[in-house]
Amino acid sequence: MKRVKTNVLAGLGVMLMSAPAWAAYGNEGQVGSFLDSSANWMVTILGPGIFVIGVIMVGISLAMGDQDAMRKGGYVIGGGTLIFLSQAVVALLKRLAGGF
């Protein structure tokens, strides 16, 4: 649990330190274009591929009687959720950066 808290705090720190880059976001900005295209690529190409591979591997682990298969399945579901919600996260960060 301590490791999870440390990772969350580190991620929050990186997000707060990137505020100047988010402040430069605009309709014509390169940062905004990069973020939009990155989120689109993750959701349409990378995300589904990794999610399907993860589900297949968890299914094989369950079929073989692996004790940790359910835990791995939780990680796959959590990662898939994060990937598929990446566009919503980017939109939220854009709105938050508008306040700077």
C-alpha positions in Angstrom: 0.0 0.0 0.0 2.9 2.3 0.7 4.3 1.8 -2.7 0.9 2.7 -4.3 0.7 5.9 -2.3 4.3 6.8 -3.4 3.5 6.2 -7.0 0.3 8.3 -6.8 2.1 11.2 -5.1 4.8 11.0 -7.7 2.3 11.1 -10.6 0.5 14.0 -9.0 3.8 15.9 -8.6 4.6 15.4 -12.3 1.2 16.5 -13.3 1.5 19.7 -11.2 5.0 20.4 -12.5 3.7 20.2 -16.1 1.3 23.1 -15.6 3.4 25.5 -17.7 3.1 23.1 -20.7 -0.6 22.9 -20.2 -0.8 26.6 -20.0 0.7 26.8 -23.5 -2.1 24.6 -24.8 -4.2 26.2 -27.4 -6.0 25.6 -30.6 -2.9 26.1 -32.7 -0.4 24.8 -30.1 1.9 21.9 -30.8 1.4 20.6 -27.2 -2.4 20.4 -27.7 -2.0 18.7 -31.1 0.4 16.2 -29.7 -1.8 15.4 -26.7 -4.9 14.9 -28.9 -3.1 12.7 -31.4 -1.5 10.7 -28.6 -4.8 10.1 -26.8 -6.4 9.1 -30.1 -3.6 6.6 -30.9 -3.8 5.1 -27.4 -7.6 4.5 -27.6 -7.9 3.3 -31.1 -4.7 1.3 -31.7 -2.6 0.5 -28.7 -5.3 0.1 -26.0 -7.5 -2.5 -27.6 -4.5 -4.6 -28.6 -2.9 -4.6 -25.2 -6.3 -5.2 -23.6 -7.1 -8.3 -25.8 -3.6 -9.7 -25.2 -4.1 -9.3 -21.4 -7.5 -10.9 -21.4 -6.1 -13.9 -23.4 -3.2 -14.3 -21.0 -5.5 -14.1 -17.9 -7.8 -16.7 -19.6 -4.9 -19.0 -20.1 -3.7 -18.5 -16.5 -7.2 -19.3 -15.3 -7.4 -22.4 -17.4 -4.1 -23.6 -16.0 -5.2 -23.1 -12.4 -2.9 -20.2 -11.6 -3.6 -18.8 -8.1 -2.8 -15.2 -9.1 -4.9 -15.2 -12.2 -7.7 -13.2 -10.6 -5.3 -10.6 -9.4 -3.8 -10.3 -12.9 -7.3 -10.0 -14.3 -7.9 -7.1 -12.0 -4.8 -5.4 -13.3 -5.9 -6.0 -16.9 -9.3 -4.5 -16.2 -7.8 -1.5 -14.4 -5.3 -0.9 -17.2 -7.9 -1.3 -19.9 -10.2 1.2 -18.1 -7.3 3.7 -17.8 -6.4 3.3 -21.5 -10.0 3.6 -22.7 -10.6 6.6 -20.5 -7.5 8.4 -21.6 -9.3 10.8 -23.9 -11.6 11.8 -21.0 -8.5 12.4 -18.8 -6.9 14.5 -21.5 -10.1 16.6 -21.8 -10.2 17.0 -18.0 -6.6 18.2 -18.0 -7.3 20.6 -20.8 -10.2 22.1 -18.8 -8.0 22.4 -15.7 -5.2 24.0 -17.7 -7.6 26.6 -18.9 -7.7 28.0 -15.4 -4.0 28.8 -15.3 
